[in-house]
């Protein structure tokens, strides 16, 4: 927004937020992916007269990408990625390198006036997937856990591979000195450096938490973490992207033990807002780059443009499913492993029910292939290609590379993104809701049993001075909760289909609890309006009711126990 007046920039920002809200409303009601819709809106706006916003690669890579990746890592599963590590590595490292090489060779050989080195620059830019659109749909339609984990792990870790490959490819295409050993060394140092920075910073966060007991300080530290990880890694010429992802995975893994409930609730809310705004901004920016890209193609023949775009899109779409099919032919020991979580046959069966399997089925391969959408990383990467080479000559075919990258992003983000949900439903690749709910309620029952055991320890501990009446009151509450969970388990165990059984009186009970909470809230407001209660006290008491309401499950006619 450089060169714009403050009021113009503010007007554009407010208009963008309005667009985010409207598009999200449309997405929720139609099932269409908001990422694709926002990209189309960006293209439409760019074609109108008036001020436009150019995508600055440095700003995207330094200010937008780190928080997006960090939030995604916080929401991901370190255990799941570690359990599926071999498959994740094959997608985030091997497949990225294979895609970059395939695009580079095809582009260099089939598009006139280009070279394989220039094609490798394009290949490195379009190789990494952007899981935002696919994951948003995957969670809505209830994909199996192993598929979601693979999409998450690939999307989080492949950016580092692609960006390192891009820097090597740019050097080769610019005529700088290049050798395979030096390229491998650069890649290894970037990966190891990013890994070390991420691990060190994540464990530094554990010590910082001792001085961040208040929620505001904890939020400030959380927001600063991804930027610090990225900058530190880049300063030592390591992978800033990998540092952010590793740090986020470790912090998210240890968060349940090291952060208070109040901190987690507010930090999650803050990150949801940040993610909502940044994702919307990114996809709007992607769409707005189309006119500028088209303007730079005047000196290319139409046939060259068509061949370049067709070759690039075709290779990107074909390499992914071919690699997924090929990996299924590998020996079983090279596939997803259950690791130490399965110590018995029963554990293996339980893990299998929750999505872990040694090989993917044909339908799962098809779904995973269709989840390979490209997005902001690809666009930012190709815009980061320098205008001139080391010798001062214009970078070869840069405008053509921009168009090919943009075409891949549009085809995958809009084409695959908008058809992903119908495809998943048509193939019926979904997690078993009964198994998921059964596992949750078994875990809840186990947690309550652990709490009752702890009460028994406190009761018989001579050093503990405990009010017997208070102890019995807490025990009765926990026992009632345990009985409720066991009744749910009995209903779920007797279910003989994938349809979630509707518990007797469940929705009526939830409705009554919501009604009494609303009545309490209305009465507190009446006290405030009558001057009998201060606003400060109203906010304190209101938060108590808000937390109580937050414990109620979200009930829908199709799945009354989805969040129960």
C-alpha positions as CSV (number, residue, x, y, z in Angstrom):
1,X,0.0,0.0,0.0
2,X,3.0,2.2,-0.4
3,X,2.1,5.6,-2.0
4,X,-1.5,5.5,-0.8
5,X,-2.9,8.1,1.6
6,X,-3.8,7.0,5.1
7,X,-7.5,7.4,4.5
8,X,-7.4,5.4,1.2
9,X,-5.5,2.6,2.9
10,X,-7.9,2.6,5.8
11,X,-10.9,2.5,3.4
12,X,-9.4,-0.5,1.5
13,X,-8.7,-2.3,4.8
14,X,-12.3,-1.8,6.0
15,X,-13.7,-2.8,2.6
16,X,-11.5,-6.0,2.8
17,X,-12.8,-6.9,6.2
18,X,-16.3,-6.4,4.9
19,X,-15.5,-8.8,2.0
20,X,-14.1,-11.3,4.5
21,X,-17.3,-11.3,6.5
22,X,-19.6,-11.6,3.4
23,X,-17.5,-14.4,1.8
24,X,-17.3,-16.3,5.1
25,X,-21.1,-16.1,5.3
26,X,-21.5,-17.4,1.8
27,X,-19.0,-20.1,2.4
28,X,-20.8,-21.4,5.5
29,X,-24.1,-21.5,3.7
30,X,-23.0,-22.9,0.4
31,X,-20.1,-25.1,1.4
32,X,-17.8,-23.4,-1.2
33,X,-14.3,-22.8,0.0
34,X,-13.7,-19.2,1.2
35,X,-10.1,-19.3,-0.2
36,X,-11.4,-19.7,-3.8
37,X,-14.2,-17.2,-3.4
38,X,-11.8,-14.6,-2.0
39,X,-9.4,-15.2,-4.9
40,X,-12.2,-14.6,-7.4
41,X,-13.2,-11.4,-5.6
42,X,-9.6,-10.2,-5.7
43,X,-9.5,-10.8,-9.5
44,X,-12.8,-9.0,-9.9
45,X,-11.6,-6.0,-7.9
46,X,-8.3,-5.9,-9.8
47,X,-10.2,-5.5,-13.1
48,X,-12.1,-2.4,-11.8
49,X,-10.6,1.1,-12.0
50,X,-9.1,2.5,-8.9
51,X,-6.2,1.8,-6.5
52,X,-4.8,-1.7,-6.4
53,X,-2.5,-3.5,-4.0
54,X,0.7,-5.2,-5.2
55,X,2.0,-8.3,-3.4
56,X,5.3,-7.6,-1.8
57,X,7.1,-11.0,-1.4
58,X,9.2,-9.8,1.6
59,X,6.1,-8.6,3.5
60,X,4.3,-11.9,2.8
61,X,7.2,-14.1,3.8
62,X,8.1,-12.2,6.9
63,X,4.9,-10.7,8.2
64,X,2.0,-12.9,6.9
65,X,3.3,-16.5,6.4
66,X,4.9,-17.0,9.9
67,X,1.7,-16.4,11.9
68,X,-0.4,-18.5,9.5
69,X,2.1,-21.4,9.7
70,X,2.5,-21.0,13.4
71,X,-1.3,-21.1,14.0
72,X,-1.7,-24.2,11.8
73,X,1.2,-25.9,13.7
74,X,-0.5,-25.1,17.0
75,X,-3.7,-26.8,15.8
76,X,-1.8,-29.8,14.3
77,X,-0.7,-33.0,16.1
78,X,2.9,-33.6,16.8
79,X,2.1,-37.2,17.8
80,X,0.2,-37.7,14.6
81,X,2.9,-36.3,12.3
82,X,5.5,-38.3,14.1
83,X,3.4,-41.5,13.8
84,X,3.0,-40.8,10.0
85,X,6.6,-39.4,9.6
86,X,7.7,-41.5,6.7
87,X,4.7,-40.7,4.6
88,X,4.8,-37.0,5.6
89,X,8.5,-36.8,4.6
90,X,7.8,-38.5,1.3
91,X,5.1,-35.8,0.6
92,X,6.9,-32.8,2.0
93,X,10.4,-33.5,0.8
94,X,10.6,-36.2,-1.9
95,X,7.4,-35.1,-3.7
96,X,8.4,-31.5,-3.6
97,X,11.8,-32.2,-5.1
98,X,10.2,-34.6,-7.7
99,X,7.6,-32.0,-8.7
100,X,10.2,-29.3,-9.0
101,X,12.4,-31.5,-11.2
102,X,9.6,-32.7,-13.3
103,X,8.2,-29.2,-14.0
104,X,11.8,-28.0,-14.7
105,X,12.6,-30.7,-17.2
106,X,9.2,-30.5,-19.0
107,X,9.2,-26.8,-19.1
108,X,12.8,-26.6,-20.3
109,X,12.3,-29.2,-23.1
110,X,8.8,-28.3,-24.3
111,X,8.6,-24.5,-24.0
112,X,10.7,-22.7,-26.6
113,X,13.3,-20.2,-25.5
114,X,13.6,-21.5,-21.9
115,X,16.0,-23.7,-20.0
116,X,15.7,-26.5,-17.5
117,X,17.3,-24.2,-14.8
118,X,14.6,-21.6,-15.4
119,X,12.0,-24.4,-15.3
120,X,13.3,-25.5,-12.0
121,X,12.6,-22.1,-10.6
122,X,9.0,-22.5,-11.7
123,X,8.9,-26.0,-10.4
124,X,10.2,-25.0,-6.9
125,X,7.5,-22.3,-6.7
126,X,4.6,-24.5,-7.6
127,X,5.7,-27.6,-5.7
128,X,4.5,-26.8,-2.2
129,X,0.9,-27.3,-1.4
130,X,-1.2,-24.8,0.6
131,X,-3.4,-26.9,2.9
132,X,-5.7,-24.1,4.0
133,X,-8.6,-24.7,1.6
134,X,-8.3,-28.5,1.8
135,X,-8.1,-28.6,5.6
136,X,-11.1,-26.3,6.0
137,X,-13.2,-28.7,3.9
138,X,-11.5,-31.8,5.4
139,X,-12.6,-31.0,8.9
140,X,-16.2,-30.1,7.8
141,X,-16.8,-33.4,5.9
142,X,-15.1,-35.5,8.6
143,X,-12.1,-37.0,6.7
144,X,-10.3,-39.9,8.5
145,X,-7.7,-38.7,10.9
146,X,-4.7,-40.2,9.0
147,X,-5.7,-38.2,5.8
148,X,-6.1,-34.9,7.8
149,X,-2.7,-35.5,9.5
150,X,-1.0,-36.1,6.2
151,X,-2.5,-32.9,4.7
152,X,-1.4,-31.0,7.7
153,X,2.1,-32.5,7.9
154,X,2.7,-32.0,4.2
155,X,1.4,-28.4,4.1
156,X,3.5,-27.4,7.2
157,X,6.8,-29.0,6.2
158,X,7.0,-28.7,2.4
159,X,7.4,-24.9,2.3
160,X,10.9,-25.2,3.7
161,X,11.9,-27.8,1.1
162,X,10.4,-25.7,-1.7
163,X,11.9,-22.3,-0.7
164,X,15.4,-23.8,-0.2
165,X,15.1,-25.5,-3.7
166,X,14.0,-22.2,-5.1
167,X,17.0,-20.3,-3.9
168,X,19.3,-22.9,-5.4
169,X,17.4,-22.9,-8.7
170,X,17.5,-19.1,-8.9
171,X,21.2,-19.2,-8.5
172,X,21.6,-21.7,-11.3
173,X,19.2,-19.8,-13.6
174,X,21.0,-16.6,-12.9
175,X,24.4,-18.0,-14.1
176,X,25.9,-18.1,-10.7
177,X,28.3,-20.9,-9.7
178,X,26.3,-24.1,-9.1
179,X,27.2,-27.6,-8.0
180,X,25.2,-30.5,-6.7
181,X,27.3,-31.0,-3.5
182,X,26.9,-27.3,-2.6
183,X,23.2,-27.4,-3.2
184,X,22.8,-30.5,-1.0
185,X,24.9,-28.9,1.7
186,X,22.8,-25.7,1.6
187,X,19.6,-27.7,1.8
188,X,20.9,-29.7,4.8
189,X,22.2,-26.7,6.7
190,X,18.9,-24.8,6.1
191,X,16.8,-27.8,7.4
192,X,19.0,-28.6,10.4
193,X,19.3,-24.9,11.3
194,X,15.6,-24.4,11.1
195,X,15.0,-27.5,13.2
196,X,17.4,-26.4,15.9
197,X,16.1,-22.8,16.1
198,X,12.5,-24.1,16.3
199,X,13.3,-26.6,19.1
200,X,15.4,-24.1,21.1
201,X,12.8,-21.4,20.9
202,X,10.0,-23.7,21.8
203,X,11.8,-24.8,25.0
204,X,12.7,-21.2,25.8
205,X,8.9,-20.6,25.7
206,X,8.5,-23.1,28.5
207,X,10.8,-21.0,30.8
208,X,9.2,-17.7,29.7
209,X,5.8,-19.0,30.8
210,X,6.9,-18.7,34.5
211,X,6.7,-14.9,34.1
212,X,3.6,-14.9,31.9
213,X,0.8,-15.8,34.3
214,X,-1.5,-13.0,33.1
215,X,-3.4,-13.6,29.9
216,X,-2.4,-10.4,28.1
217,X,1.3,-11.1,28.5
218,X,0.9,-14.7,27.4
219,X,-1.0,-13.5,24.3
220,X,1.7,-11.0,23.5
221,X,4.4,-13.6,23.8
222,X,2.4,-16.0,21.7
223,X,1.9,-13.5,18.9
224,X,5.6,-12.6,18.9
225,X,6.9,-16.2,18.8
226,X,6.5,-17.0,15.0
227,X,8.1,-13.7,14.0
228,X,11.0,-14.3,16.4
229,X,11.5,-17.9,15.1
230,X,11.5,-16.8,11.5
231,X,13.9,-13.9,11.9
232,X,16.3,-15.8,14.1
233,X,16.5,-18.7,11.6
234,X,16.9,-16.4,8.6
235,X,19.6,-14.5,10.3
236,X,21.8,-17.6,10.4
237,X,20.7,-18.6,6.9
238,X,18.5,-21.4,8.1
239,X,14.9,-22.1,7.1
240,X,12.7,-19.6,8.9
241,X,9.6,-21.5,7.7
242,X,10.8,-24.8,9.3
243,X,11.7,-23.0,12.5
244,X,8.2,-21.5,12.8
245,X,6.5,-24.9,12.1
246,X,8.7,-26.9,14.5
247,X,8.3,-24.3,17.3
248,X,4.5,-24.3,16.8
249,X,4.2,-28.1,16.8
250,X,6.2,-28.4,20.1
251,X,4.4,-25.5,21.8
252,X,1.0,-26.9,20.8
253,X,2.0,-30.3,22.0
254,X,3.0,-29.2,25.5
255,X,0.3,-26.5,25.9
256,X,-2.2,-28.6,27.8
257,X,0.3,-29.1,30.6
258,X,2.1,-25.8,30.7
259,X,-0.7,-23.2,30.1
260,X,-3.7,-22.3,32.2
261,X,-7.2,-22.8,30.9
262,X,-7.8,-19.0,30.8
263,X,-4.6,-18.5,28.8
264,X,-5.5,-21.2,26.3
265,X,-9.1,-19.9,25.8
266,X,-8.0,-16.4,25.1
267,X,-4.9,-17.2,23.1
268,X,-7.0,-19.5,20.9
269,X,-9.5,-16.8,20.3
270,X,-6.8,-14.3,19.4
271,X,-5.2,-16.7,16.9
272,X,-8.5,-17.5,15.3
273,X,-9.1,-13.8,14.6
274,X,-5.5,-13.3,13.3
275,X,-5.8,-16.3,11.1
276,X,-9.2,-15.2,9.7
277,X,-7.9,-11.8,8.8
278,X,-4.5,-12.9,7.4
279,X,-6.0,-15.7,5.3
280,X,-8.6,-13.4,3.8
281,X,-5.9,-10.8,3.0
282,X,-3.7,-13.3,1.4
283,X,-6.3,-14.7,-1.0
284,X,-7.5,-11.3,-1.9
285,X,-3.9,-10.3,-2.7
286,X,-3.5,-13.4,-4.9
287,X,-6.4,-12.5,-7.0
288,X,-5.3,-8.8,-7.4
289,X,-2.0,-9.8,-9.1
290,X,-3.6,-11.1,-12.3
291,X,-3.8,-7.8,-14.3
292,X,-0.1,-7.0,-13.6
293,X,0.9,-10.5,-14.6
294,X,-1.0,-10.3,-17.9
295,X,0.5,-6.9,-18.7
296,X,3.9,-8.4,-18.8
297,X,3.1,-11.0,-21.5
298,X,2.9,-8.7,-24.5
299,X,6.2,-9.9,-26.1
300,X,5.3,-13.6,-25.8
301,X,3.6,-15.5,-28.6
302,X,0.2,-16.9,-27.8
303,X,1.3,-20.4,-28.6
304,X,4.2,-20.2,-26.2
305,X,2.0,-19.0,-23.4
306,X,-0.6,-21.8,-24.0
307,X,2.2,-24.5,-24.1
308,X,3.9,-23.1,-21.0
309,X,0.7,-23.0,-18.9
310,X,-0.6,-26.4,-20.2
311,X,2.7,-28.1,-19.4
312,X,3.0,-26.6,-16.0
313,X,-0.5,-27.4,-14.9
314,X,-0.5,-30.9,-16.4
315,X,2.8,-31.9,-14.7
316,X,1.7,-30.5,-11.3
317,X,-1.6,-32.4,-11.5
318,X,-0.1,-35.7,-12.7
319,X,3.0,-36.0,-10.5
320,X,1.2,-36.0,-7.2
321,X,-1.2,-39.0,-7.8
322,X,1.6,-40.9,-9.6
323,X,3.9,-40.5,-6.6
324,X,1.1,-41.5,-4.2
325,X,0.4,-44.6,-6.2
326,X,4.1,-45.4,-6.5
327,X,4.6,-45.1,-2.7
328,X,2.0,-47.8,-2.1
329,X,4.2,-50.3,-3.9
330,X,7.0,-49.7,-1.5
331,X,7.7,-52.4,1.3
332,X,5.3,-52.1,4.2
333,X,8.0,-51.0,6.6
334,X,8.4,-47.8,4.6
335,X,4.8,-46.8,5.2
336,X,3.0,-45.2,8.1
337,X,4.0,-46.8,11.4
338,X,2.2,-47.1,14.7
339,X,5.4,-46.6,16.7
340,X,5.2,-47.0,20.4
341,X,1.5,-46.2,20.8
342,X,0.6,-49.7,19.9
343,X,1.9,-52.2,22.4
344,X,-0.7,-54.9,21.8
345,X,-3.1,-56.1,19.2
346,X,-5.9,-54.2,20.9
347,X,-3.9,-51.0,20.6
348,X,-3.3,-51.7,17.0
349,X,-7.0,-52.2,16.4
350,X,-7.9,-49.0,18.3
351,X,-5.3,-47.0,16.4
352,X,-6.6,-48.4,13.1
353,X,-10.1,-47.4,14.0
354,X,-8.9,-43.8,14.5
355,X,-7.3,-43.5,11.1
356,X,-3.8,-45.0,11.3
357,X,-3.2,-47.6,8.6
358,X,-0.1,-48.9,6.9
359,X,-1.3,-48.3,3.4
360,X,-3.7,-45.9,1.8
361,X,-6.8,-47.2,-0.1
362,X,-7.5,-46.2,-3.7
363,X,-10.2,-43.8,-2.5
364,X,-7.9,-42.2,0.0
365,X,-5.2,-41.8,-2.6
366,X,-7.7,-40.0,-4.9
367,X,-8.8,-37.7,-2.0
368,X,-5.2,-36.9,-1.0
369,X,-4.3,-36.2,-4.6
370,X,-7.2,-33.7,-4.9
371,X,-6.0,-32.0,-1.7
372,X,-2.9,-30.6,-3.4
373,X,-4.0,-27.0,-3.7
374,X,-1.4,-24.3,-4.2
375,X,-1.6,-20.8,-2.7
376,X,0.2,-18.0,-1.1
377,X,3.6,-19.6,-0.8
378,X,3.7,-20.3,-4.5
379,X,2.7,-16.8,-5.4
380,X,5.1,-15.1,-3.0
381,X,7.9,-17.4,-4.0
382,X,7.6,-16.6,-7.8
383,X,7.3,-12.9,-7.1
384,X,10.5,-13.1,-5.1
385,X,12.4,-14.1,-8.2
386,X,14.7,-11.2,-9.0
387,X,14.1,-8.9,-11.9
388,X,17.7,-9.2,-13.1
389,X,20.4,-11.8,-12.8
390,X,23.9,-11.5,-11.2
391,X,25.2,-10.2,-14.5
392,X,22.6,-7.4,-14.7
393,X,20.6,-9.1,-17.5
394,X,16.8,-9.5,-17.1
395,X,15.9,-12.7,-15.4
396,X,14.9,-15.1,-18.2
397,X,11.1,-15.6,-18.8
398,X,10.2,-14.1,-15.5
399,X,6.8,-12.9,-16.7
400,X,6.0,-16.3,-18.2
401,X,6.9,-17.9,-14.9
402,X,4.5,-15.6,-13.0
403,X,1.7,-16.5,-15.3
404,X,2.3,-20.3,-15.1
405,X,2.4,-20.1,-11.3
406,X,-0.8,-18.1,-11.1
407,X,-2.5,-20.6,-13.5
408,X,-1.5,-23.5,-11.2
409,X,-2.8,-21.6,-8.1
410,X,-6.1,-20.8,-9.8
411,X,-6.7,-24.3,-11.2
412,X,-5.9,-26.0,-7.9
413,X,-7.3,-23.4,-5.4
414,X,-10.6,-22.8,-7.3
415,X,-11.0,-26.0,-9.3
416,X,-9.9,-28.6,-6.8
417,X,-10.9,-26.5,-3.8
418,X,-14.5,-26.1,-4.9
419,X,-14.9,-29.7,-5.8
420,X,-13.1,-31.2,-2.9
421,X,-16.1,-31.6,-0.6
422,X,-18.4,-33.2,-3.2
423,X,-15.6,-35.6,-4.2
424,X,-15.1,-36.7,-0.5
425,X,-18.8,-37.2,-0.1
426,X,-19.1,-39.1,-3.5
427,X,-16.2,-41.4,-2.5
428,X,-17.5,-41.7,1.1
429,X,-14.0,-41.3,2.6
430,X,-15.1,-40.3,6.1
431,X,-14.1,-41.1,9.6
432,X,-16.4,-43.3,11.6
433,X,-18.2,-40.9,13.9
434,X,-19.3,-43.6,16.3
435,X,-15.7,-44.7,16.9
436,X,-14.6,-41.1,17.4
437,X,-17.3,-40.4,19.9
438,X,-16.8,-43.7,21.7
439,X,-13.1,-42.9,22.1
440,X,-13.8,-39.4,23.4
441,X,-16.3,-40.7,26.0
442,X,-13.9,-43.4,27.1
443,X,-11.2,-40.7,27.6
444,X,-13.6,-38.5,29.5
445,X,-14.5,-41.5,31.8
446,X,-10.8,-42.2,32.3
447,X,-10.1,-38.6,33.2
448,X,-13.0,-38.5,35.8
449,X,-11.8,-41.8,37.3
450,X,-8.3,-40.3,37.7
451,X,-9.9,-37.3,39.4
452,X,-11.7,-39.6,41.8
453,X,-8.5,-41.5,42.6
454,X,-6.9,-38.1,43.4
455,X,-9.7,-37.3,45.8
456,X,-9.1,-40.6,47.6
457,X,-5.4,-39.7,47.9
458,X,-6.2,-36.3,49.3
459,X,-8.7,-37.8,51.8
460,X,-6.2,-40.3,53.2
461,X,-3.3,-37.9,53.2
462,X,-2.5,-36.8,56.7
463,X,-0.8,-33.7,55.5
464,X,-3.9,-32.4,53.7
465,X,-6.4,-30.4,55.7
466,X,-9.5,-30.9,53.8
467,X,-13.1,-30.0,54.5
468,X,-14.9,-33.4,54.4
469,X,-18.2,-31.8,53.2
470,X,-16.4,-30.0,50.3
471,X,-14.6,-33.3,49.4
472,X,-17.9,-35.2,49.3
473,X,-19.6,-32.5,47.2
474,X,-16.8,-32.7,44.6
475,X,-16.9,-36.5,44.7
476,X,-20.6,-36.5,44.1
477,X,-20.3,-34.2,41.1
478,X,-17.6,-36.3,39.6
479,X,-19.5,-39.5,40.2
480,X,-22.6,-38.1,38.5
481,X,-20.5,-37.1,35.5
482,X,-18.9,-40.5,35.4
483,X,-22.3,-42.2,35.4
484,X,-23.4,-39.9,32.5
485,X,-20.3,-40.8,30.4
486,X,-20.8,-44.5,31.0
487,X,-24.4,-44.3,29.9
488,X,-23.2,-42.6,26.7
489,X,-20.6,-45.3,26.2
490,X,-23.3,-48.0,26.6
491,X,-25.5,-46.3,23.9
492,X,-22.6,-45.9,21.6
493,X,-21.3,-49.5,22.1
494,X,-24.7,-50.9,21.1
495,X,-24.9,-48.8,17.9
496,X,-24.8,-51.0,14.9
497,X,-24.4,-48.4,12.1
498,X,-22.5,-45.2,11.3
499,X,-25.5,-43.2,12.3
500,X,-25.0,-41.4,15.7
501,X,-27.8,-42.5,18.1
502,X,-29.7,-39.6,19.5
503,X,-29.5,-39.8,23.3
504,X,-32.8,-39.7,25.2
505,X,-33.6,-36.2,26.5
506,X,-30.2,-34.9,25.3
507,X,-31.4,-32.0,23.3
508,X,-34.1,-31.1,25.8
509,X,-31.5,-31.0,28.6
510,X,-29.1,-28.8,26.6
511,X,-32.0,-26.5,25.7
512,X,-33.0,-26.2,29.4
513,X,-29.4,-25.4,30.4
514,X,-29.2,-22.7,27.8
515,X,-32.6,-21.2,28.9
516,X,-31.5,-20.9,32.5
517,X,-28.2,-19.4,31.6
518,X,-30.0,-16.8,29.4
519,X,-32.4,-16.1,32.3
520,X,-29.4,-15.5,34.7
521,X,-27.8,-13.2,32.2
522,X,-31.0,-11.2,31.7
523,X,-31.4,-10.8,35.4
524,X,-27.8,-9.5,35.8
525,X,-28.4,-7.0,33.1
526,X,-31.6,-5.9,34.8
527,X,-29.6,-5.3,38.0
528,X,-27.0,-3.3,36.1
529,X,-29.7,-1.2,34.4
530,X,-31.4,-0.5,37.7
531,X,-28.1,0.8,39.2
532,X,-27.8,-2.1,41.7
533,X,-24.8,-3.7,39.9
534,X,-21.7,-2.0,38.4
535,X,-20.6,-2.8,34.9
536,X,-17.4,-4.1,36.3
537,X,-19.3,-6.7,38.4
538,X,-21.6,-7.5,35.5
539,X,-18.6,-8.4,33.3
540,X,-17.1,-10.6,36.0
541,X,-20.4,-12.5,36.5
542,X,-21.1,-12.5,32.8
543,X,-17.7,-14.3,32.2
544,X,-18.7,-17.0,34.6
545,X,-21.9,-17.6,32.7
546,X,-20.0,-17.4,29.4
547,X,-17.6,-20.2,30.6
548,X,-20.5,-22.3,31.7
549,X,-22.3,-21.9,28.4
550,X,-19.0,-22.7,26.6
551,X,-19.0,-26.2,28.2
552,X,-22.3,-27.0,26.5
553,X,-21.9,-29.2,23.3
554,X,-22.9,-27.8,19.9
555,X,-26.0,-29.8,19.0
556,X,-27.3,-30.4,15.5
557,X,-30.0,-32.7,14.3
558,X,-27.5,-34.8,12.5
559,X,-24.9,-35.2,15.2
560,X,-26.2,-34.2,18.7
561,X,-23.0,-35.7,20.2
562,X,-20.5,-34.3,17.7
563,X,-18.9,-32.2,20.4
564,X,-20.3,-34.0,23.3
